[in-house]
Amino acid sequence: MEVDVALDHASVITPQKWDVRRGVALGEEFAGRRLQEPHVKRICVFAGTRRGVRHSYTRAAKALARELLHHNVGLIFGGSTLGLMGVIATQVLEGGGEVSGVVPKQLLHEEAAFQGITELHIVQSLQERKLMMYDLADAFISLPGGLGTLDETLDVVSLLNIGMVAKPVGLLDVRGFYDPLVSFVQLAAAEGFVSPDWSTKFVCDSNAPRLVSRILSLE
């Protein structure tokens, strides 16, 4: 079930209520944030506004939602009712879980912003969306998706690789979807463009329960 666009019942947080701290280096933004908390409380799931052509992608999103509920972990996501974003958010919400969305102001209607979730953060740009999701989450998981999902995934993995963020990152590798990305990173490492210990930077698994358990074990 997808929810119509309306902001009446969501806890809306505008950029004025969130200090973006423009001009501060990313290293300072995330300084000291090395998962000292007792456990992972919220996972940011990167997903797109399309469901893809295979039902296995939707099933994977629902399976991941069930795991978040099982472990009492809140969801941070892009705030849309569309695509796999809408699938996982609806599943977590209907299961009584915490759901926080982050939507750029210019995409409120285009991405059909979710109403009725725990928090709806409205920011000014895609870059602010990413920064806020990075700040709110204790870990990250990418579902199969398009260019936006790939951009968010590579961004956080790059920050992880250079030490600007120290939070677990996972790829839900449905039907080998992320095999080409893993192969690319392997090639880049072999050719000396990525650090040799790249494989310790993120977790890749085709099984949602196993992936979440592995992510939680890295805290």
C-alpha positions as CSV (number, residue, x, y, z in Angstrom):
1,M,0.0,0.0,0.0
2,E,1.4,3.4,-1.0
3,V,0.4,6.6,0.7
4,D,-0.8,9.7,-1.1
5,V,1.4,12.8,-1.0
6,A,0.5,14.8,2.1
7,L,2.6,16.1,5.0
8,D,-0.2,16.7,7.5
9,H,0.6,13.6,9.7
10,A,4.4,13.4,9.3
11,S,6.8,14.9,11.7
12,V,8.3,17.4,9.2
13,I,11.8,18.7,9.9
14,T,12.9,21.6,7.6
15,P,16.5,22.6,7.0
16,Q,16.0,25.5,9.5
17,K,15.7,22.8,12.2
18,W,18.7,21.0,11.1
19,D,22.2,22.5,11.1
20,V,23.8,21.6,7.8
21,R,27.0,23.4,8.8
22,R,28.0,24.4,5.3
23,G,31.7,24.7,4.7
24,V,32.7,22.2,7.4
25,A,35.0,19.5,6.1
26,L,33.4,16.0,5.9
27,G,36.1,14.7,8.1
28,E,34.9,17.1,10.9
29,E,31.3,16.2,10.2
30,F,32.0,12.6,11.0
31,A,34.9,13.0,13.4
32,G,34.6,10.6,16.3
33,R,31.5,8.9,15.0
34,R,33.0,5.3,15.1
35,L,30.0,3.4,16.4
36,Q,30.7,3.8,20.1
37,E,27.0,3.4,20.7
38,P,26.0,0.1,22.3
39,H,24.4,-1.2,19.0
40,V,23.2,-0.1,15.6
41,K,19.9,1.7,16.1
42,R,19.2,2.9,12.6
43,I,20.2,1.7,9.2
44,C,20.1,3.8,6.1
45,V,18.8,1.8,3.1
46,F,19.7,3.2,-0.3
47,A,17.0,2.3,-2.9
48,G,15.3,3.9,-5.9
49,T,11.9,5.1,-7.0
50,R,11.5,2.1,-9.3
51,R,10.9,-1.6,-8.4
52,G,12.8,-3.1,-11.3
53,V,11.5,-5.8,-13.6
54,R,12.0,-8.8,-11.3
55,H,9.7,-9.6,-8.4
56,S,12.8,-10.8,-6.5
57,Y,13.8,-7.2,-5.9
58,T,10.5,-6.4,-4.2
59,R,10.8,-9.6,-2.2
60,A,14.3,-8.7,-1.1
61,A,13.1,-5.2,0.0
62,K,10.4,-6.8,2.1
63,A,12.8,-9.4,3.6
64,L,15.2,-6.6,4.6
65,A,12.3,-4.7,6.2
66,R,11.4,-7.8,8.2
67,E,15.0,-8.1,9.4
68,L,15.0,-4.4,10.6
69,L,11.8,-5.1,12.5
70,H,13.2,-8.3,13.9
71,H,16.3,-6.6,15.3
72,N,14.4,-3.4,16.3
73,V,16.4,-1.3,14.0
74,G,15.0,1.9,12.6
75,L,14.9,2.8,8.9
76,I,16.5,5.9,7.3
77,F,15.6,6.2,3.6
78,G,15.0,8.7,0.8
79,G,11.5,9.5,1.8
80,S,9.6,8.4,-1.3
81,T,6.5,6.2,-1.6
82,L,7.7,5.1,-5.0
83,G,9.7,2.0,-6.0
84,L,11.7,-0.1,-3.6
85,M,11.9,3.0,-1.3
86,G,8.2,2.8,-0.9
87,V,8.2,-1.0,-0.5
88,I,10.6,-1.1,2.4
89,A,9.2,2.0,4.2
90,T,5.7,0.7,4.0
91,Q,6.7,-2.8,5.3
92,V,8.6,-1.3,8.3
93,L,5.9,1.2,9.0
94,E,3.1,-1.4,9.0
95,G,5.3,-3.6,11.3
96,G,5.4,-0.8,13.9
97,G,9.0,0.2,13.2
98,E,10.6,3.6,13.1
99,V,10.9,5.2,9.7
100,S,12.7,8.5,8.9
101,G,12.7,9.9,5.4
102,V,15.0,12.6,3.9
103,V,13.6,14.5,0.8
104,P,15.0,17.4,-1.1
105,K,12.5,20.2,-1.3
106,Q,12.4,20.2,-5.1
107,L,11.5,16.5,-5.2
108,L,8.7,16.5,-2.6
109,H,6.0,15.9,-5.3
110,E,8.1,14.2,-8.0
111,E,9.2,11.5,-5.6
112,A,5.8,11.4,-3.8
113,A,7.0,12.1,-0.3
114,F,5.8,9.7,2.4
115,Q,3.3,10.8,5.0
116,G,2.6,9.3,8.3
117,I,6.2,8.2,9.0
118,T,8.1,8.9,12.2
119,E,10.0,11.8,10.7
120,L,10.1,13.5,7.4
121,H,13.2,15.7,6.9
122,I,13.0,18.3,4.1
123,V,16.4,19.5,2.9
124,Q,17.5,21.9,0.1
125,S,19.5,19.6,-2.1
126,L,20.5,16.1,-3.0
127,Q,23.9,16.7,-1.4
128,E,22.2,17.8,1.9
129,R,20.0,14.7,1.7
130,K,23.1,12.5,1.5
131,L,24.9,14.3,4.4
132,M,21.8,14.1,6.6
133,M,21.3,10.4,5.9
134,Y,25.0,9.7,6.6
135,D,24.6,11.6,9.9
136,L,21.4,9.9,11.1
137,A,22.4,6.3,10.3
138,D,24.6,3.9,12.2
139,A,25.1,1.7,9.1
140,F,24.1,1.5,5.4
141,I,22.6,-1.1,3.1
142,S,22.0,-0.8,-0.6
143,L,19.2,-2.5,-2.4
144,P,19.4,-2.9,-6.2
145,G,18.7,0.4,-7.8
146,G,19.6,2.9,-10.5
147,L,22.1,5.7,-10.9
148,G,20.9,7.5,-7.7
149,T,21.3,4.4,-5.6
150,L,24.7,3.8,-7.2
151,D,25.8,7.4,-6.5
152,E,24.8,7.1,-2.8
153,T,26.5,3.7,-2.5
154,L,29.8,4.8,-4.1
155,D,29.8,8.0,-2.1
156,V,29.5,6.3,1.3
157,V,32.0,3.6,0.3
158,S,34.5,6.2,-0.9
159,L,34.1,8.1,2.5
160,L,34.6,4.8,4.3
161,N,37.7,4.0,2.2
162,I,39.4,7.2,3.0
163,G,38.4,7.1,6.7
164,M,35.9,10.0,6.7
165,V,33.1,7.7,7.9
166,A,33.4,4.5,10.0
167,K,30.1,2.8,9.8
168,P,29.3,-0.6,8.3
169,V,28.2,-0.7,4.7
170,G,26.4,-3.6,3.0
171,L,25.1,-4.6,-0.4
172,L,22.1,-6.8,-0.8
173,D,23.2,-8.7,-3.8
174,V,19.9,-9.9,-5.3
175,R,20.5,-12.3,-8.3
176,G,24.1,-11.1,-8.5
177,F,23.0,-7.5,-9.1
178,Y,26.1,-6.1,-7.4
179,D,28.6,-8.6,-8.9
180,P,29.8,-6.1,-11.6
181,L,30.4,-3.4,-8.9
182,V,32.4,-5.9,-6.8
183,S,34.4,-6.9,-9.9
184,F,35.1,-3.3,-10.7
185,V,36.5,-2.7,-7.2
186,Q,38.6,-5.9,-7.4
187,L,40.0,-4.7,-10.7
188,A,40.7,-1.2,-9.3
189,A,42.5,-2.8,-6.3
190,A,44.5,-5.1,-8.6
191,E,45.6,-2.1,-10.7
192,G,46.6,-0.1,-7.6
193,F,43.8,2.4,-7.6
194,V,42.0,1.1,-4.5
195,S,43.6,0.1,-1.2
196,P,44.3,-3.7,-1.0
197,D,42.1,-4.1,2.0
198,W,39.0,-2.9,0.1
199,S,37.2,-6.1,0.9
200,T,37.0,-5.2,4.5
201,K,35.3,-2.0,3.8
202,F,31.8,-3.4,3.0
203,V,29.7,-6.6,3.2
204,C,28.1,-8.1,0.2
205,D,25.5,-10.9,0.6
206,S,22.5,-12.2,-1.3
207,N,20.5,-13.1,1.9
208,A,18.8,-10.3,3.8
209,P,18.9,-12.0,7.3
210,R,22.5,-13.0,6.9
211,L,23.5,-9.5,5.6
212,V,21.8,-7.7,8.5
213,S,23.4,-10.1,11.0
214,R,26.8,-9.5,9.5
215,I,26.3,-5.7,9.5
216,L,25.3,-5.8,13.2
217,S,28.3,-8.0,14.0
218,L,30.6,-5.2,12.7
219,E,29.4,-2.5,15.1
